[in-house]
Amino acid sequence: MQPDPDSRMVGSAPNRLAMAARLPDLLGLFPTSYAHSLFPVMCADAFDTMAELMPDGDLPRVPGWRGVVDYEALVARYGKLPDNPKVDPRAIVRSMSADLFAGTTVWRCAQLQYNIGAALNVVAAAMYALALDLNVYLISDGQAGNAVLAEQSVGTILADLSGVPAERAHGLFTFGGTGTIAYALKAGIRKCAPTLVQSGIPADTDVMITEDAHFSHQTVCDWLGIGADRLIVVPADSADRRSDLGAAERLLRERIESGSRVAAFPDQRWHHLRPHRGRHPSLSTWVEAPAP
């Protein structure tokens, strides 16, 4: 038997029953007291909906997804603010949980083979949920309080796992891999064009990517003002999709000999592409290893 969702709410039994029985007003939707908040009750509603959709668990995706055929109806359903004061927010939470999470990947499932996401443990999920409810602004301790220490804590953990002394470890938190690549490419452009700050990116700046590179490489070039025409694309073998290193060397030498400067190129395993007497002044830095 599943526990009563209302019993999971913070506060005394009378308060739980009273709050869950009535429709929340403005103060109910934006509670100032955690002792009388409907947030845990609504979380329980969402979890119960997931349990109903996946009673046996261990599915790679939340059931119910039908693709674009449902999109128009779902947008019509949820693309407007409720105009009825008697609308039950808990019913909306249950409905949205079933409709909008249908087809979502379940990262904890052992059957899932995607490599772009990670399973979240329930302790981290609980702290993340509370951080969302508090809407923590991780700008400074003036807004975030001790939550700013989370970054340092994660950095210390990663340093320990990497065998690096914590006092020597430094990290940069970004919005993801695209941000990391943007940072690396900007560093490359700065090296090959030292006057970048004063005069902008030179028109002869090229960037090399592989044919099967992640789309973020092209996205970053767009963000930084390097047009698609300035991309040097290394072709891949049609059978096993390995990058053609011979073609890469030829393309690099052609661009350098024509007077172009290459701000970034896949360099982690391509040391033989460098001239024997040191790095060519037109070559700057690397972005990512070529596709295997």
C-alpha positions in Angstrom: 0.0 0.0 0.0 1.3 3.4 -0.9 1.5 6.0 1.9 -1.0 8.8 1.9 0.7 11.7 0.0 -0.7 14.2 2.5 1.1 12.4 5.3 4.4 13.4 3.8 3.8 17.0 4.3 5.7 19.0 6.9 3.7 20.1 10.0 1.1 18.8 12.3 -1.6 16.4 11.3 -4.4 19.0 11.4 -2.3 21.4 9.4 -1.6 18.8 6.8 -5.2 17.8 6.4 -6.4 21.4 6.3 -3.8 22.6 3.7 -4.3 19.6 1.4 -8.1 19.7 1.6 -8.4 23.3 0.3 -7.3 24.9 -2.9 -4.3 27.1 -2.3 -4.6 30.8 -2.6 -1.8 33.1 -3.5 -0.1 32.5 -0.2 -0.6 28.8 -0.7 1.2 28.9 -4.1 4.0 31.1 -2.7 4.2 29.9 0.9 6.4 31.8 3.4 6.5 28.9 5.9 7.9 25.5 5.2 5.8 24.1 8.0 2.7 24.8 5.9 4.0 24.3 2.3 2.2 22.2 -0.2 5.5 21.7 -2.1 6.1 18.2 -0.6 2.5 17.2 -1.2 2.8 18.2 -4.9 6.1 16.4 -5.2 4.4 13.3 -3.8 1.6 13.7 -6.4 4.2 13.8 -9.2 6.0 10.8 -7.8 2.8 8.8 -7.5 2.0 9.6 -11.1 5.4 8.2 -12.2 4.7 5.1 -10.0 1.4 4.6 -11.7 3.0 4.9 -15.2 5.9 2.6 -14.3 4.6 0.3 -11.5 7.4 -2.2 -12.0 10.0 0.4 -12.6 13.3 -0.2 -14.6 12.1 1.3 -17.9 14.4 3.4 -20.1 11.7 5.9 -20.8 8.6 7.2 -19.2 5.7 5.6 -21.0 3.1 7.5 -23.0 5.2 9.4 -25.6 3.7 9.6 -29.1 5.9 12.3 -30.6 4.8 15.2 -32.6 1.2 14.0 -33.1 0.6 15.1 -29.5 2.4 18.3 -29.5 -0.3 20.6 -30.7 -2.9 19.3 -28.2 -0.4 19.5 -25.3 0.6 23.1 -26.2 -3.1 24.1 -26.3 -3.6 22.4 -22.9 -0.7 23.9 -21.1 0.0 27.1 -23.1 -2.3 29.3 -21.2 -2.7 30.5 -17.7 -5.6 29.0 -15.7 -8.5 31.5 -15.6 -10.6 29.6 -13.2 -9.8 30.2 -9.5 -11.1 26.8 -8.6 -8.4 25.0 -10.7 -6.7 22.4 -8.5 -2.9 22.9 -8.7 -2.3 19.3 -7.5 -4.4 18.0 -10.4 -2.3 20.2 -12.8 0.9 18.7 -11.3 -0.5 15.1 -11.8 -1.6 15.9 -15.3 1.6 17.6 -16.3 3.7 14.8 -14.8 2.0 12.3 -17.1 1.8 14.4 -20.2 5.0 16.4 -20.3 7.4 13.8 -18.9 6.2 11.1 -21.3 9.2 9.8 -23.3 11.7 11.3 -20.9 14.8 9.1 -20.5 15.2 7.4 -17.1 18.9 7.6 -16.5 18.9 5.1 -13.7 17.6 2.3 -15.9 20.2 -0.3 -16.7 18.7 -0.8 -20.2 19.5 2.8 -21.2 22.6 3.1 -23.4 22.8 6.9 -23.9 26.1 8.3 -22.9 25.1 12.0 -22.5 23.4 11.8 -19.1 24.0 10.5 -15.6 21.8 8.8 -13.1 21.0 11.1 -10.2 21.0 9.7 -6.7 18.1 10.6 -4.5 20.1 12.6 -2.0 21.3 14.9 -4.8 17.8 15.1 -6.2 16.3 16.1 -2.8 18.9 18.9 -2.4 18.3 20.0 -6.0 14.6 20.2 -5.4 15.0 22.3 -2.3 17.5 24.6 -4.1 14.9 25.1 -6.9 12.2 25.9 -4.3 14.5 28.4 -2.6 15.6 29.6 -6.1 19.2 29.9 -5.0 21.2 32.6 -6.9 24.7 31.2 -6.9 26.3 34.6 -7.6 27.8 35.4 -4.2 27.3 34.4 -0.6 25.2 37.6 -0.4 22.4 35.7 -2.3 23.4 32.1 -1.9 24.8 31.9 1.7 26.7 28.7 2.3 25.4 27.2 -0.9 28.4 28.8 -2.7 30.5 26.2 -0.9 28.9 23.5 -3.1 31.2 24.4 -6.0 34.3 24.2 -3.9 33.1 20.9 -2.4 32.6 19.4 -5.9 36.0 20.8 -7.0 37.6 19.1 -4.0 35.9 15.8 -4.8 37.1 15.9 -8.4 40.6 16.8 -7.4 40.7 13.9 -5.0 39.4 11.5 -7.7 42.0 12.9 -10.1 44.9 12.7 -7.7 45.4 16.4 -7.7 46.1 18.3 -4.4 42.9 20.3 -3.6 44.9 23.5 -3.0 46.3 23.2 -6.6 43.0 22.4 -8.3 41.0 25.0 -10.0 37.7 24.6 -11.9 35.4 26.6 -14.1 31.6 25.8 -13.9 29.9 26.4 -17.2 26.5 25.6 -18.7 27.9 22.5 -20.3 30.3 21.1 -23.0 29.4 23.9 -25.4 30.5 26.5 -22.9 33.8 24.6 -22.4 34.4 24.4 -26.1 33.6 28.1 -26.5 36.2 28.9 -23.8 38.8 26.8 -25.5 38.2 28.3 -28.9 38.3 31.8 -27.6 41.7 31.0 -26.0 42.8 29.7 -29.4 41.7 32.8 -31.2 43.3 35.0 -28.6 46.6 33.2 -29.2 46.6 33.3 -33.0 45.2 36.9 -33.0 46.7 38.9 -30.1 45.0 42.1 -31.3 41.6 40.5 -30.9 40.5 42.7 -28.1 41.2 45.9 -30.1 40.3 44.9 -33.7 38.1 41.8 -33.4 38.5 38.4 -35.0 40.6 38.6 -38.2 38.9 37.4 -41.4 41.6 34.8 -42.1 40.9 32.9 -38.9 40.0 29.2 -39.5 38.8 26.4 -37.2 39.3 22.7 -37.9 36.6 20.2 -36.9 35.9 16.6 -37.8 33.1 15.5 -40.0 31.3 13.7 -37.1 32.1 16.4 -34.6 29.3 17.4 -32.1 27.1 20.2 -33.5 28.3 22.4 -30.6 31.5 23.0 -32.5 29.7 24.8 -35.3 27.5 26.5 -32.8 30.5 28.0 -30.9 32.0 29.2 -34.2 28.7 31.0 -34.9 28.7 32.5 -31.4 32.2 33.8 -31.7 31.7 35.3 -35.1 33.5 32.7 -37.2 31.4 31.9 -40.3 30.7 28.4 -41.5 32.9 29.1 -44.5 35.9 29.3 -42.2 35.4 25.7 -40.9 37.9 23.1 -42.1 36.0 19.8 -42.0 38.2 16.7 -41.8 36.4 13.9 -43.7 35.7 10.5 -42.0 36.1 7.0 -43.4 32.7 5.8 -44.7 33.1 2.4 -43.1 34.2 3.0 -39.5 33.9 6.8 -39.4 37.5 7.3 -38.3 38.9 10.7 -39.2 41.2 10.8 -42.2 44.5 12.0 -40.8 46.1 12.3 -44.2 43.3 14.6 -45.3 43.6 16.6 -42.1 47.3 17.2 -42.7 46.7 18.2 -46.3 43.9 20.6 -45.4 45.9 22.2 -42.6 49.0 22.8 -44.8 46.8 24.2 -47.6 45.2 26.7 -45.2 48.5 27.7 -43.6 50.3 28.1 -46.9 47.4 30.3 -48.1 48.1 32.7 -45.2 45.3 31.6 -42.9 45.7 31.2 -39.1 44.1 28.1 -37.5 42.7 29.0 -34.1 41.8 25.5 -33.1 42.0 21.9 -34.3 41.6 18.4 -32.9 45.1 17.8 -31.5 45.0 15.3 -28.7 46.2 12.4 -30.9 47.5 14.3 -33.9 51.0 15.3 -32.8 52.5 14.2 -36.1 50.6 17.0 -37.8 52.8 19.6 -36.2 56.0 20.6 -38.1 59.0 18.8 -36.8 60.7 22.0 -35.5 58.0 23.1 -33.2 54.5 24.4 -33.6 53.8 26.4 -36.6 53.0 30.0 -35.6 49.7 29.8 -37.5 48.5 26.9 -35.3 47.1 27.8 -31.9 45.4 25.3 -29.7 43.1 22.3 -29.7 39.4 21.8 -29.0 38.7 18.1 -28.8 40.1 14.7 -29.9 38.8 13.5 -33.3 35.9 11.1 -33.5 37.1 7.5 -33.0 
